[in-house]
């Protein structure tokens, strides 16, 4: 249900009151329908500050100052669900977990899960000491599994690595054509 909270809170197709209502239904077992909207907002804020964004999460954010997000609850929902099913036998669509238990188990997912593999691709830096095949593979994985929201925050232009992967398997005439298309699209 916690994943529903993250999906609802970002859903621009819902009004603010609808987001609050769906979020509370995802996080609170008791009936909140009789509460005023202001009280619902305050309750949701309190849940967020004490349970979701708790001290451990704030410390983790300070320690990992890279500022680079390694995952997103909304974008990685299917990978998270698959990881829980694979490692713990828990169906997150059916089974209910407290936030603390959920985050503890999420942290405990092992390297065999696709979720952890994807996070590793995102966090591993391509370096000059890697052989060319490893560099190419890692760059491709970063493109395939990169967070969409991370790409939309920029100016929409391809990075040099993204451009080189875009052109990698093309011969010279096709590279020129593709470069022209990308320029027209404002991507380079």
N, C-alpha and C positions, 0 to 999 in steps of 0.2 A: 504493500500500500504506500510505502514511502516513495517509491518511484512514481506513483500517481501524483503525489504532492508536487514533485519537481516538474512533471509534465504539465499539470494544471497551472502552476504559478507562472509559467512562461507562455501559456497558450494565449496568443494575441487575439484568437477568435472568441474568447470569453471576455465578458465584462469583468471589472474588478470585483463586484459582489459575487459573481459566479465563480471566479478564481478562489476567492476566500471560502465560499461554500464547499466547493469540491475539495479544496485542500483540507478543510476541517473534517470532512467526511472520511478522507484518507487517513487522517492522523488521530482522530478522537472517536472513541467507542461510544461515548454518551451522546444523547440527542442535544444538538446545539441550535435547533430550529427556533427556539423561543428567545434566544439571545438577540439583542439589538446588533446592528451591523458594526457599530463602533466596538462593542464588547467582543464580537467575533474577531475583528481585526486585532484587538489587543491580545486575545487568547492565542491567535495564530502567531503573533509577534513573540509572545512569551514562550511558546513551544519552540519556535525557531531559535531564539536566543539561549534557551536552557537545554534543549535536547539536540537539535540539529547542528547548530553552530556553537557547540560546547567548548569548554576550555581546551580539551585535547585537540579539537579541530583548529582552534586559533593558534595553539602552540605549533602544531604541524605546519600551518601556513607560514608562521614566522621562521621556523627552522628550514623549510624548503622555499627559501626566498626567491627561487628562480622566476617566480611569477608565471611560469609556463604550466598551464593546466595539463594534466596527464589523462584525465577522463572527464566525461560529462554524463551526469545521471540520465539525462534525456536522450542524448545521442547514442550512448552506450547501453541503453536499457536491455536490448536483446542479448548483448554479450554478458552483462551482469546476471541476467536471469539464467542464461545457459551455464555460466560458471557455478552458480548456486546449485543448479540441478546436477551438474556433472560431479562436483566435489562433495556436496552435502546431501544430495537427494531431496532438496527443498524446492518446491514450485512456488516462486514468489507471487504468482497470480492467485494462488489458493491459500498458501500459508501466510500467517501474519507474524511479523517479528517486531520487537521494539527497535527503535532507532539505534540504541547502543549495541544491541546484539547484531543488528544488520551491519553496522559499520565495522564491528569487530570481525565478523565473518568475511566481510568484503576485504578487509586488510589481510585476512588469513588465506585468501584464495591463492593457490599455488601456481607455479610457472607452467603447469600443464594445461591450464585453462586458457582459452582463446582471449579472454579479457586481459589476463596478465601479459600474454604475448603482445597484444596490441598496445598496451600501456608501455611495455618495454620498447617497442618500435618508436613510439612517440618521444620517449625520454632519451634514447641512445643518440649521441651526437655522431654525425659522420665525420671521421677524422682522416687525416692524411696517412696515418700509419696503418689504415685498413687497406687490404688489396682492392683492386678496381671492381671485382665482382661483388665483394661485400658492400662496397660503397654504393654501387648501382642498386643492389637488392634492397639495402636499407632505405635509400631515397625513394624507391618504388613503394615500399611498405608505408613510408611516411605519407606519401601522396594518397595511397589507397585508404589508409586508416587515420589520416589527420582529422582533427576536429573541424567540422564545418564552421562552427562559430568562430574559431580562431582565424579562419581564412576571410570571413566577412568583415572582420574588424579593420582590415587594411584598406588599401586603395583599389583592390580588385586585380592588381597586376601580379603576374607570375614571378616567383623568385627565380634566380638563376638556376637553382637545382630543379625546380618544377619545369622550367623551360627546357633544360637539357633532357629530362625524361620525356617530355612531350615530343621532342624531336629525335630521340634516340634511335628508333628503328626505321627512320626515313632516309632515302637516298637524297643527294644534293638538290635535285629539282623539286622534290616533294617537301624538303625542308624549307626551301624558299617560298613555296606556295603556302605552307602552314604558317610560316613567320608573317606573311602578308595577311592571312586571315586573323591571326592573333593581334596584329597591329590594328586592323580595322575594328576588332572587338574591344580594343583598349586594354588588352591584357599584357602588352609589352610596350 
